[in-house]
Amino acid sequence: MSMQTNIEALIEAARHLTPEDQEKLLHVLLHEPRPSKRQHRITELRGLGKDIWQDVDAQKYVDAERDSWDN
């Protein structure tokens, strides 16, 4: 069953709720936090991409970047 089919089934089911239950459903959807909205910490990025810089001398890289500004 596709996601679109699931959503359509939920919409159809919601149409059969009492007005009070529709109001409750609407309130929950609008005001309660969704589980997928997780806060991330900057420390989760630690080490990301370190393999790319493994064989690069930091000072040589900075010097080359600064030299490129002059051109």
C-alpha positions as CSV (number, residue, x, y, z in Angstrom):
1,M,0.0,0.0,0.0
2,S,1.5,3.3,-1.0
3,M,1.8,6.4,1.2
4,Q,-0.7,8.2,-0.9
5,T,-3.2,5.4,-0.4
6,N,-2.7,5.5,3.3
7,I,-3.3,9.2,3.5
8,E,-6.4,9.0,1.4
9,A,-7.7,6.2,3.7
10,L,-7.0,8.4,6.7
11,I,-8.8,11.4,5.2
12,E,-11.8,9.2,4.3
13,A,-11.8,7.8,7.9
14,A,-11.6,11.3,9.3
15,R,-14.7,12.3,7.3
16,H,-16.7,9.7,9.3
17,L,-15.7,11.1,12.7
18,T,-18.0,13.1,14.8
19,P,-17.4,16.9,14.6
20,E,-16.0,16.7,18.2
21,D,-13.5,13.9,17.2
22,Q,-12.6,15.8,14.0
23,E,-11.8,18.8,16.2
24,K,-9.6,16.7,18.5
25,L,-7.8,15.2,15.5
26,L,-7.2,18.7,14.1
27,H,-5.9,19.9,17.4
28,V,-3.4,17.0,17.7
29,L,-2.2,17.4,14.2
30,L,-1.6,21.1,14.6
31,H,-0.3,21.4,18.1
32,E,1.4,18.2,19.3
33,P,5.1,17.8,18.3
34,R,5.8,15.2,15.7
35,P,8.3,12.5,16.7
36,S,10.4,13.2,13.6
37,K,11.2,16.7,14.7
38,R,14.3,15.7,16.8
39,Q,16.8,18.4,17.8
40,H,20.3,17.7,16.7
41,R,23.5,18.6,18.4
42,I,26.5,20.2,16.6
43,T,28.7,17.5,18.1
44,E,26.9,14.9,16.0
45,L,29.0,16.3,13.1
46,R,32.3,15.5,14.8
47,G,34.6,13.5,12.5
48,L,32.3,13.9,9.4
49,G,34.5,14.0,6.3
50,K,37.7,13.4,8.1
51,D,38.8,10.9,5.5
52,I,38.7,13.7,2.9
53,W,41.3,15.7,4.8
54,Q,43.4,12.8,5.9
55,D,46.4,13.4,3.6
56,V,46.1,17.2,3.5
57,D,48.6,19.4,5.3
58,A,46.5,22.1,7.0
59,Q,49.1,24.9,6.7
60,K,49.9,24.2,3.0
61,Y,46.1,24.2,2.3
62,V,45.6,27.6,4.1
63,D,48.7,29.1,2.4
64,A,47.4,28.0,-1.0
65,E,43.9,29.5,-0.3
66,R,45.5,32.8,0.8
67,D,47.6,32.8,-2.3
68,S,44.5,32.3,-4.5
69,W,43.0,35.5,-3.1
70,D,45.8,37.6,-4.6
71,N,44.9,36.4,-8.2
